[in-house]
């Protein structure tokens, strides 16, 4: 499937346009319902831990204008949770399809990270 192809995710009775990988075409279309619907399509059931990461990613983007790097996530969640749960390994276990920087950003309704193919 080509990257420039579009698809839609059904959320709260609306067809939300995304690119072929599920990244929103319009960041204003994000909602928690969208995140749940996209996660379901990706075979992921969102837990409170997932929501903490998703809300962190959205806050970071809105405060800094860029997506959080994985090392920033690790530093934050190691402090908030603990060293094991804040680790790169655990964050990738939470978001098995591309890790927190890809799948996490998709579910948080953020853009593809710089340099992502």
C-alpha positions as CSV (number, residue, x, y, z in Angstrom):
1,X,0.0,0.0,0.0
2,X,1.4,3.4,-0.9
3,X,2.0,5.9,1.8
4,X,0.0,8.7,0.1
5,X,-3.2,6.6,0.1
6,X,-5.9,7.5,2.5
7,X,-8.2,5.5,4.6
8,X,-10.8,6.2,7.3
9,X,-11.2,5.2,10.9
10,X,-14.8,5.1,12.3
11,X,-15.0,6.9,15.6
12,X,-18.0,8.2,17.4
13,X,-20.1,7.7,14.2
14,X,-17.7,9.7,12.1
15,X,-15.3,8.6,9.3
16,X,-12.0,10.2,10.3
17,X,-9.6,10.5,7.4
18,X,-6.0,9.2,8.0
19,X,-3.1,8.3,5.8
20,X,-2.5,4.6,4.9
21,X,-0.8,4.0,8.2
22,X,-3.5,5.6,10.4
23,X,-1.9,9.0,11.0
24,X,-4.5,11.7,11.1
25,X,-4.7,14.0,8.1
26,X,-6.2,16.8,10.3
27,X,-4.8,16.9,13.8
28,X,-8.1,18.6,14.9
29,X,-9.9,15.3,14.3
30,X,-8.3,13.6,17.3
31,X,-10.5,12.4,20.1
32,X,-10.3,9.6,22.7
33,X,-12.8,7.8,20.6
34,X,-10.5,7.9,17.6
35,X,-7.6,6.5,19.7
36,X,-9.8,3.7,20.9
37,X,-11.0,2.9,17.4
38,X,-7.5,3.0,15.9
39,X,-6.1,0.9,18.7
40,X,-8.8,-1.7,18.2
41,X,-8.0,-1.9,14.5
42,X,-4.3,-2.4,15.5
43,X,-5.3,-5.2,18.0
44,X,-4.5,-3.1,21.1
45,X,-6.8,-2.6,24.1
46,X,-5.9,0.7,25.7
47,X,-5.1,0.5,29.5
48,X,-4.6,3.3,31.9
49,X,-0.8,3.1,31.2
50,X,-1.5,3.6,27.4
51,X,-3.6,6.6,28.2
52,X,-0.9,8.1,30.4
53,X,1.5,7.8,27.5
54,X,-1.0,9.2,25.0
55,X,-1.8,12.2,27.1
56,X,1.9,12.8,27.8
57,X,2.6,12.7,24.0
58,X,-0.2,15.2,23.3
59,X,0.9,17.6,26.2
60,X,4.5,17.4,25.0
61,X,3.5,18.2,21.4
62,X,1.3,21.1,22.4
63,X,3.9,22.6,24.8
64,X,7.0,22.1,22.6
65,X,5.6,21.9,19.1
66,X,7.4,18.6,18.4
67,X,6.9,15.0,19.2
68,X,8.6,13.7,22.3
69,X,11.7,11.6,21.6
70,X,11.8,8.2,23.2
71,X,14.6,9.3,25.6
72,X,12.3,12.1,26.8
73,X,9.5,9.5,27.4
74,X,11.9,7.2,29.2
75,X,13.1,10.0,31.5
76,X,9.5,11.1,32.2
77,X,8.0,7.7,32.8
78,X,11.0,6.5,34.9
79,X,10.3,9.4,37.2
80,X,6.5,9.0,37.2
81,X,6.3,5.2,37.3
82,X,9.6,3.4,38.1
83,X,12.7,2.3,36.2
84,X,11.2,-0.9,34.9
85,X,7.9,0.5,33.7
86,X,9.6,3.6,32.3
87,X,12.1,1.6,30.4
88,X,12.4,1.6,26.6
89,X,11.6,-2.1,26.7
90,X,8.3,-1.6,28.6
91,X,7.2,1.4,26.5
92,X,7.8,-0.8,23.4
93,X,5.8,-3.6,25.0
94,X,2.9,-1.2,25.5
95,X,3.0,-0.1,21.8
96,X,4.1,-3.2,19.9
97,X,3.5,-1.8,16.4
98,X,6.4,0.7,16.1
99,X,6.9,1.6,19.7
100,X,5.8,4.7,21.6
101,X,7.2,7.0,19.0
102,X,5.2,5.5,16.0
103,X,2.2,3.8,17.4
104,X,2.0,6.1,20.4
105,X,2.0,9.2,18.2
106,X,-0.5,7.6,15.8
107,X,-2.9,6.9,18.7
108,X,-2.2,10.4,20.2
109,X,-3.3,11.9,16.9
110,X,0.1,13.4,16.2
111,X,2.1,13.6,13.0
112,X,4.6,11.0,11.7
113,X,7.9,11.7,13.4
114,X,10.7,13.4,11.4
115,X,12.6,10.9,9.3
116,X,10.0,8.1,9.7
117,X,9.4,6.2,6.5
